Amino acid sequence: MKALFRIAIFLLLSLSLHAENGHKLWLRNTTSNPVNVVCTKDSPILSVAKNELKQGWQGESNASVVLTIKTDKAIVGDGFKIVNNGIQANTEKGILYGVYELLRRQQTNEVIKEEICNPSYQLRILNHWDNLDGSIERGYAGLSIFWKKGNDAMVVSKNDKLLWNEYARANASVGINGSVLNNVNASPDMLRKETLQRVKAIADILRPYGITTYLSVKFSSPALIGGLKTSDPLDPEVIKWWKEKTAEIYSLIPDFGGFLIKANSEGQPGPQDFGRTHADGANMLADALKPHGGIVMWRAFVYQTSGEDRAKQAYTEFMPFDGQFRDNVIIQVKNGPIDFQPREPFSPLFGAMKKTPVMAELQITQEYLGHSVHLAYLAPMWEEFLQSDTYQEGKGSTVASCTNGAIFKHKYTAIAGVSNVGLDANWCGHLFAQSNWYSFGRLAWNSSLSSEQIADEWIKLTFSQNTTKNCNSIDWDLNFLKPVKQVMLQSHEAIVNYMMPLGLHHIFAAEHHYGPGPWWAPKGVRKDWTPPYYHQADSLGIGFDRTKTGSNAVSQYKEPLHLLFEDATTCPEAFLLWFHHLPWDYKMKNGRTLWNEMCYRYDTGLQEVRQFQKVWDNVQPYIDAERFTHVQLKLREQSRNAQEWKDACLLYFQQFSKMPIPGDIERPLNELDQLIEKDLKRN
Ligand code: GCW
């Protein structure tokens, strides 16, 4: 019996050792050649760099790789230079990033030539919306890797350390150099002594990978945990409390990065509660951080129940303060003016705030893009955003160049991504969601990379062809890389098509932000949280009029964009119903009516996902069984969801359009009332 038991354990163990559960992310080279690393200096960061070279060297056996820290004006910040026998940089972090770049090029068979690589943004930061009880707001990959509930919540285990180490390594490998460890809907308990001890433990593990630790803080902390009567930012006691708290943090974490704040937004406290302004609040915290070299990232995600179009409010509220912030305050602005919708035009604050550094907040976690069920490669969406021309300083004033220091010279340049990482074995819930973590890092490092190149790299690193038996590289490129890349590149647009084509937005059912709910408008819920507020469908037509006959949000954009968006005939069709309310029989550029075009778009989205299923089934011979099945099942669910999106939206809007669904597309399969009922039950 005992022997049998042992054999069973052995079999289980060896199975789990070979399990391909995606935990290794894009860092999966298994064999390496011997290499001689030459570096005269030593430090924790340099040790990581040396080890990575030894573990991952794919170049000539016994080659010498020289790591040199030497000031060179052409190298900026933590940039580096690939030289013929190694890496040169101004800083240790530069060496680390150079090493990862070198190894990546070896693994993906890219050219390795003398070249300087400088980062687009100095600060490349992940925002974790992780709560102290271990749950994650808008997280779809399990519980938090940082926090947990229970009596041992603050105990740092061996496993914790191992995981944080792996997490740090993954970030460093793509150039991410900062992590905000907790939710912007922050608990005041974050700043308690016991919690800060755990923050210190995390920071100690992240540091050798060049990652700076930041925290989200609650504005009312002085009153909530400091025993003060107020949290008024101009009150001397409050100012003192923040100074002392900040000093306490720095005594534990000398290289602490600073605070991220959501204030006077969605019920969070802020300076306005005391009759003060965003500038008063941000500057008070900035003054506390300044002596230690820390920064404040103050979010501009604000909208009140004032009745003003939600899309206009951040601009209205923040523009008057341009130039009034300390130089260590950065205004953090979501890519679009509403809220991470499948597609939005860029927020008009980009390029408009000229005297204050502005950083973009992207959402890596798929809150509005099918959670971790739908395959959504997000780099094309971010590329579209970063390359959008704001025209603020003339043609070519792209969002990227307005935020990366190319146009406006501020002390800091930064970009943030809301993380999709959790305790799931594969970190991100969906295997392909890993590509979004990867892409965020790559774009933060180099905002001009194309989404195609990033997809190419990620596929090569993640599904290394070496693991595929009996397959040569031409075969692999043609029959795996190419079709899978095509699916990735098409995936975001497919979702836009079956969820919210032509500029429609926020028509999700309820709070989960997952399934369709153009009908959803329960009594008592804020109007600007309900879909009818956004789609405005009625017997006359559909869409949100943001022209001068409507909310005039178009006026927040600089010419020639203002006039371009104002006129339905010049407005890009991708944003048509974002800016216009148009009749159902409005004539599109291709001659179809608006209603017919909507029908075709919804159907196209669905057909695209059905196509993705076929592509994936065809690549089965090139991939391990576990990852194959994982994606296959997800795609099946996505197809069913896409069908529901199409049916729900077309049948619902048809009640207003009173027009038939064009005869050549597949008929709906679901009944509208059943979809509504299903949605009600779910909530
Ligand atoms: O997108 C919305 C989310 C909230 C989130 C908020 C924000 C963290 O639905 O869950 O809260 O935005 O960005 O502050």
Residues whose N, C-alpha, C, O or C-beta is under 5 A from the ligand:
A	BS01	GCW	E137 N185 D339
